[in-house]
Amino acid sequence: MKIQLFGVGRLGSQIAFDCLAFLKPQELWLDDVKELSGDVLDLRHSARGLGLDTKIEAGVIEDPDYVIISAGKPRDPNTKDMGLLLDTNKKIVGDIITSKIKGNRKIIIATNPTDVLID
C-alpha cells in the first residue's frame, strides 16, 4: 500500500506514525510547505523500531492508494468560532486536491473545521 500525506504538523505527524504502526504501508510520502527532512528521519527511525521496511520520502508520489490531507491553518487561542477557519482551510484543501492529486483517489481529510469543510 502507498500512502500520500499532505500536511505534516501536529496532526499530520501523528497520522503518519499511526499509518506506520497500524497500516504498515510499503511507501509513505509526505508533503508540506515546511522542510521535512527531520520528519522523514524521525519516521524512518520509528519504522525501524517497528520492524518495518517502509519507504518514507518527502514529495508527491504518482499513484498512491490513499491520500490523506491534514493540511490547513490550525485553531489558535484567538479562534472563537471554528467557522472562521472554513474559508482559509477550504482553499488550502482545494488547492491540494486540484494541483497535486491526479486521477480518482481515495481521499481522507482531517483538518479544521471537518464538520463544514466539505458540503
N, C-alpha and C positions, 0 to 999 in steps of 0.2 A: 504494500500500500504506500502511496506517495501523498504527502500532505503539504499544502502550501499555507503558511500562516502570515497574514498581513497585520502588523501592529504588535510590537513586542515590548509593551510597557509592563506594568504590574500584572494585569490580567493575561496579556499575551504570553508572558514568561511562564505563568502558572499553567496555561493551556498547553504550551509547548512541552513542559515537563510531564503533564498528565498524558499527553499523546504518547510520549515515550514509555511511560510506566504502564499504561493500560492498553494502548493500541499496538505498540511495538512496530511502528512503520519501517519499511525499508529505507525511505527517504523522508526527511523533514526539512523544508525550505522556509526560511524566514525573510520577511521584507518589512522595512520600516524606514521612516525618514531619518532616523538616527543611525549611527555607525554600530554595526552588530558583531564585531569580532569577539568582544567579551562574552556576549550572549551565546554565540556559536561555541566558543571554547567551554563555557560552563555546561552547556547541554551535551557536548561530546563527552565531557568528564562524567556527567550523570549517566549517559548511555553506557559507558564502560562499566560504571558501578552496578548498573542493572544487568550487565552481561549481554548487552545488545550490540549489534554491528550496524547500527543505523547510520546512514549517510546524512550529515547535518551541514547545511550550507546556507549562506546568505545569498539572496537573489530570488528570481522568479523562475519556476520550473514550467516547462511547456505543457505537460499533460498530467496534472495532479488528479488523484482520485477524489480528494476533498479539498475545499478551500475554506479556511476559517478566517474571518475578519474580526479582529478585536481592536482595530484602529479607531481613533476618534479622540476628541477632547475629553479628558476626564472631568468628573464633577469635582469642584473645589469648594472650600468653605463659603465662598461668596455665591454659590449656586443655590438660589432659594427654590427654584422650580425646575424640575427635570426637562420640562418643555423648552426651556431656554437653550438646551443643548441640541435640540432637534435640527435646526437649520444647519448648524456647523457640521454635525456628525452625519447628517443625511448627505451633504455634499462630499464629505470625505469618503464615505462608503460608496456613494455613486461613482466618484472618480476612480476608485479602485476597481469596481465592477466593470466600468466601461473601458478603462485603459489597460488593465493588467490581466484580466481574466478572459481567456479565449475559449470559445466553444460552450457547450452546455455542461455545466459543472454542478456538483452538489456543493452548495454554499451554506455555511453556518455563520451567522452574525451574532457577535456578543459584544455590544457596545451600548453606550447610553444614548437616548432612552429606548431600550428594547421594546417597550410596550407600545410605542407610537412611531418607531423609526420606519417600519415598512407597513404601508397601508394597502 
